[in-house]
């Protein structure tokens, strides 16, 4: 078969044209002048690899938000991987600890207890968000003075914060979890584990003199029901060493029908590992004030001291529960029926701490979040919202 020269030339020219087109497209996408935001891991999004001049005005809407930690957190530098457990947000924000980069930060976080160790910024750029951060109560947060209206957002244990930063997970009805497509976490326990080898209340306590005067309440309660204290505040050496440092000792807690989960300081929404690290223990937690827990834990899953007039009334009820398996089991109904679960960690709608800060930064561009608001006096706000108690309740309870 004879091939015409004109056809050969036509195919050669078409091939050359296709090659030049591909090369031009590759050159545009692959160009990098060093002006993009540095992310030190394999990139998965085009906006992280295309330089600013190539995308023009869209760059500000696509580039990751920068969150600068101006202070340390209890003396420790925040790791750059802090967002690694924020599903869906790991490439939406970056963590920075270089204070010289403050002008490029979208949000600047100040950990309250570390504020006194660092000079405050002299200037701030427009629309830059200053975030007040503390997981602890006001009296354990340093109380360092700052100028009025210095902070725009709050990130604390309080549910009224802009970005809640709490210990533990969010407990939600299983029906809500299923409606959101969450994997349901089961807290079911074998009924035989409700049969206890010991009676009364057990607690590991290392702070023997608390603002809430927890120790006085337990001392009086111990006159009417067995109260076993382990740890530094124990009465004998065997109990002082019953749980080695760094060990949760859940098996010890499980031996008793009740365990102490009273905080050193009683404040709104302040619930620590005293509850969260023992959520799987098949025993009933004893707390001080119902108002603190009623919107955080499943209904009928704990016993509050202020449900009783005095220690004698409470001890009588606890002893009655010990001798009535059916009544005792009712406190575990939420587990056995599976009516409550925990939201997956940092899932949408239940973000915690810096994950929520990152999420809020992206909402600002759609005018869903205020950046120009401020807290005139951050400590007045913190005190008012926390409603922390001293020993008022215990004093009245003991005299009731």
C-alpha positions in Angstrom: 0.0 0.0 0.0 1.4 3.4 -1.0 1.5 6.1 1.7 1.1 9.6 0.5 3.8 12.2 1.7 1.0 14.7 2.5 -0.6 12.3 5.0 2.8 11.7 6.8 3.4 15.4 7.2 -0.1 16.0 8.5 0.3 13.3 11.2 3.8 14.6 12.2 2.5 18.1 12.6 -0.5 16.9 14.7 1.9 15.0 17.0 4.1 18.0 17.5 1.1 20.2 18.3 -0.2 17.8 20.9 3.2 17.6 22.6 3.5 21.3 22.8 0.0 21.7 24.2 0.7 19.1 26.9 4.0 20.8 27.8 2.4 24.2 28.1 -0.3 22.8 30.5 2.3 21.0 32.6 4.4 24.2 32.8 1.5 26.3 34.1 0.5 23.8 36.8 4.0 22.9 37.9 5.3 26.4 38.1 6.3 27.4 41.7 7.8 30.7 42.7 8.0 29.8 46.4 5.1 32.1 47.4 2.6 29.3 48.3 2.0 28.3 52.0 4.6 25.6 53.0 3.0 22.3 54.1 5.6 19.7 55.1 3.7 16.6 54.0 2.5 15.2 50.7 -0.2 17.5 49.2 -3.6 16.4 48.2 -5.2 19.7 47.1 -4.4 21.9 44.1 -4.6 25.1 46.2 -1.6 24.0 48.2 0.6 23.5 45.1 -0.4 26.4 42.8 1.4 29.7 43.4 -0.5 32.9 44.4 0.0 34.7 41.2 -1.5 31.8 39.2 -4.8 31.9 41.1 -5.0 35.6 41.8 -7.8 36.7 44.2 -8.9 33.1 44.8 -5.7 32.4 46.8 -7.0 34.0 50.0 -10.1 31.9 49.9 -8.1 28.6 49.2 -5.0 28.9 51.3 -4.9 27.2 54.7 -5.7 29.4 57.7 -2.7 30.0 60.0 -3.2 29.5 63.8 -0.3 31.0 65.8 0.2 29.9 69.4 1.7 33.0 71.0 2.3 31.2 74.3 3.3 27.7 75.3 0.7 25.4 77.0 1.7 24.7 80.6 5.3 25.4 79.5 5.3 23.0 76.5 5.6 24.1 72.9 2.5 23.2 70.8 3.4 20.6 68.1 2.8 21.4 64.5 0.8 18.2 64.2 -1.8 19.4 66.6 -4.5 19.3 63.9 -3.8 15.7 63.0 -6.8 14.4 64.8 -9.2 16.9 63.2 -10.9 14.9 60.4 -11.6 17.0 57.4 -9.5 19.9 58.7 -5.9 18.7 58.5 -5.2 20.6 55.3 -7.5 23.6 56.1 -5.3 25.2 58.8 -1.6 25.1 59.9 -0.2 25.5 63.4 2.6 28.0 63.9 4.6 28.8 67.0 7.0 31.4 65.5 5.8 34.8 67.0 7.7 36.7 64.3 5.0 35.4 61.9 2.1 37.1 63.7 1.3 39.3 60.7 0.5 36.2 58.6 -1.7 34.6 61.3 -5.4 34.5 61.0 -5.8 33.6 64.7 -3.5 34.0 67.6 -4.1 31.7 70.6 -3.0 32.7 74.1 -3.0 30.0 76.8 -4.2 31.7 80.0 -1.9 30.0 82.5 1.2 30.9 80.3 0.3 34.5 79.6 2.6 36.0 82.2 5.7 34.4 80.5 5.3 36.2 77.2 5.1 39.9 76.2 1.8 40.7 74.5 1.8 41.7 70.8 2.3 45.4 70.2 0.2 45.5 67.0 -2.4 43.3 65.3 -3.6 43.2 61.7 -7.3 43.9 60.8 -9.7 41.0 61.3 -7.0 39.0 63.2 -8.7 36.9 65.9 -7.1 36.7 69.4 -8.3 33.6 71.2 -8.4 33.1 75.0 -7.6 29.5 75.8 -7.9 27.5 79.0 -9.2 24.0 79.8 -8.9 24.7 83.5 -11.1 26.7 85.9 -10.5 30.5 86.4 -8.5 30.1 89.6 -6.2 27.7 87.8 -5.7 29.8 84.7 -3.2 32.5 86.0 -5.5 35.5 86.0 -2.9 37.6 84.1 -4.2 41.0 83.3 -4.7 42.0 79.7 -6.1 45.2 78.1 -9.9 45.5 77.8 -11.4 44.0 74.6 -8.1 42.2 73.9 -9.8 38.9 73.1 -12.2 38.2 70.3 -13.0 34.5 70.9 -12.9 32.2 73.9 -11.8 28.5 73.9 -12.4 27.0 77.4 -14.2 24.1 79.1 -17.4 26.2 79.1 -20.1 25.2 76.6 -20.8 28.9 76.2 -17.3 29.4 74.7 -16.9 30.2 71.0 -14.7 27.1 70.6 -15.3 24.6 73.5 -12.1 23.0 74.7 -13.2 20.3 77.0 -11.9 17.1 78.6 -13.5 14.0 77.2 -16.0 13.4 74.5 -19.5 14.6 73.7 -22.2 12.2 75.0 -25.2 12.2 72.7 -28.4 10.1 72.3 -27.8 7.2 69.9 -30.7 8.3 67.8 -28.8 11.6 67.0 -25.6 9.7 66.3 -27.4 7.4 63.8 -29.1 10.3 62.1 -25.7 11.9 61.5 -24.1 8.7 60.2 -21.8 8.3 63.1 -20.4 4.9 64.2 -22.1 4.1 67.4 -19.8 3.4 70.4 -21.3 0.7 72.7 -20.9 1.0 76.4 -22.7 -2.3 77.2 -21.4 -4.3 80.1 -22.0 -7.8 81.2 -24.6 -7.9 84.0 -22.4 -10.1 86.1 -20.0 -7.2 86.4 -22.6 -5.3 88.5 -22.0 -7.9 91.3 -19.4 -6.3 93.6 -16.9 -7.9 95.8 -16.7 -4.9 98.1 -19.2 -2.4 99.5 -19.3 1.4 99.6 -17.4 4.1 97.7 -13.9 4.1 96.3 -11.8 7.0 95.2 -8.2 7.9 94.2 -7.4 11.4 95.7 -4.2 13.3 95.6 -5.4 16.8 96.5 -6.3 16.6 100.2 -7.3 20.3 100.6 -9.7 21.5 97.9 -11.6 24.7 97.3 -14.8 22.7 97.3 -14.0 21.0 100.6 -14.7 17.7 99.1 -12.6 16.1 101.8 -15.0 17.3 104.6 -18.0 16.0 102.7 -16.4 12.5 102.3 -15.2 12.4 105.9 -18.8 12.9 107.2 -20.3 10.6 104.6 -17.7 8.0 105.7 -19.4 7.9 109.2 -22.5 6.3 107.6 -21.2 4.2 104.7 -17.8 2.7 103.8 -15.6 5.3 102.0 -12.2 4.0 100.9 -9.7 6.6 99.8 -6.6 5.5 97.9 -3.6 7.6 96.7 -1.8 10.4 98.5 -4.7 11.3 100.7 -5.2 7.7 102.0 -5.0 6.9 105.7 -2.5 4.0 105.4 0.5 3.0 103.3 -1.3 0.1 101.6 -3.9 2.4 100.2 -1.4 5.1 99.4 0.3 2.7 96.9 -2.8 0.8 95.8 -2.5 2.4 92.3 1.0 3.0 90.8 1.6 6.3 89.1 0.5 6.3 85.5 -1.9 3.3 85.9 -5.6 3.9 85.7 -6.5 0.9 88.1 -10.0 0.5 86.6 -10.1 -3.0 88.0 -9.9 -1.5 91.5 -12.7 0.9 90.8 -14.9 -1.9 89.5 -14.8 -3.8 92.8 -16.9 -1.1 94.4 -20.5 -0.1 93.6 -19.7 3.6 93.7 -16.7 5.7 92.9 -15.7 9.4 93.7 -15.7 11.7 90.7 -15.9 15.0 92.6 -13.7 17.8 91.2 -11.3 19.9 93.2 -13.2 22.9 92.2 -16.9 22.8 91.3 -17.6 25.0 88.2 -20.1 24.9 85.3 -19.2 22.4 82.6 -15.9 21.5 84.3 -15.7 17.7 84.0 -12.2 16.1 83.9 -10.7 12.6 83.6 -12.3 11.7 86.9 -15.3 10.9 84.8 -14.0 10.5 81.2 -11.1 8.0 81.9 -13.5 5.8 83.9 -16.5 5.9 81.6 -16.3 2.2 81.0 -16.2 1.3 84.7 -19.4 -0.5 85.7 -19.8 1.5 88.9 -21.8 4.7 89.6 -19.9 8.0 89.8 -20.5 10.2 92.8 -20.4 14.0 92.0 -21.2 17.1 94.1 -23.5 19.3 92.1 -26.1 18.0 89.6 -26.2 21.2 87.6 -22.7 20.7 86.4 -23.3 17.2 84.9 -27.0 17.1 83.9 -26.3 18.4 80.3 -23.1 16.5 79.9 -23.7 12.9 81.0 -26.7 10.5 80.2 -29.7 10.9 82.5 -29.6 8.6 85.6 -26.0 7.7 85.1 -24.5 9.4 88.2 -25.4 10.3 91.8 -25.1 13.9 93.0 -24.6 14.9 96.7 -27.0 17.8 96.4 -29.9 15.5 95.6 -29.9 14.7 99.4 -30.5 16.9 102.4 -27.4 15.7 104.3 -24.8 12.9 104.4 -27.1 10.5 106.4 -29.9 10.7 103.8 -27.4 10.0 101.0 -25.7 7.1 102.8 -29.1 5.5 103.4 -29.9 5.7 99.7 -26.5 4.2 98.7 -26.9 1.3 101.1 -30.4 0.7 99.7 -29.0 0.5 96.2 -26.3 -1.9 97.3 -28.9 -4.4 98.6 -31.3 -4.0 95.6 -29.9 -5.3 92.4 -32.8 -4.0 90.3 -32.6 -0.5 91.6 -28.8 -0.4 91.3 -29.0 -1.7 87.7 -31.3 1.2 86.6 -28.2 3.5 86.7 -26.8 1.4 83.8 -29.9 1.4 81.7 -28.4 3.8 79.2 -25.5 1.3 78.6 -27.6 -1.8 78.4 -30.3 -0.3 76.2 -27.8 1.5 74.0 -29.7 4.8 74.2 -26.6 6.9 74.6 -23.2 7.0 72.9 -20.3 9.3 72.3 -19.8 11.4 69.2 -16.7 10.3 67.2 -13.7 12.4 68.3 -13.7 15.8 66.6 -16.5 14.9 64.3 -18.5 17.7 62.5 -20.7 19.4 65.0 -18.6 18.2 67.9 -15.2 19.8 67.3 -13.0 20.4 70.3 -10.3 23.0 71.0 -8.1 24.2 68.1 -10.1 22.0 65.7 -13.1 24.2 66.4 -11.0 27.3 66.1 -9.9 26.2 62.6 -13.5 25.4 61.6 -14.7 28.9 62.8 -11.9 30.6 60.8 -13.4 29.1 57.6 -16.9 30.2 58.6 -15.7 33.8 58.9 -15.3 34.1 55.1 -19.0 33.3 54.7 -20.0 35.7 57.5 -21.1 32.9 59.7 -18.7 33.9 62.5 -18.0 37.2 64.0 -14.3 38.4 64.0 -14.9 42.0 65.1 -16.6 41.1 68.5 -14.5 41.2 71.7 -14.8 40.5 75.4 -14.4 43.7 77.3 -13.1 42.0 80.5 -12.1 38.4 79.9 -11.8 37.5 83.5 -15.2 38.9 84.4 -16.7 36.8 81.6 -14.8 33.7 82.7 -15.9 34.0 86.3 -19.5 34.8 85.5 -19.9 31.9 83.1 -18.1 29.4 85.3 -20.0 30.1 88.5 -17.3 28.3 90.5 -18.1 27.5 94.1 -16.0 27.5 97.2 -17.2 25.5 100.2 -20.7 27.0 100.4 -22.5 23.8 99.5 -20.5 21.5 101.7 -21.0 23.7 104.7 -24.7 23.8 104.3 -24.9 20.1 103.5 -23.1 19.1 106.6 -25.4 21.2 108.7 -28.6 20.0 107.0 
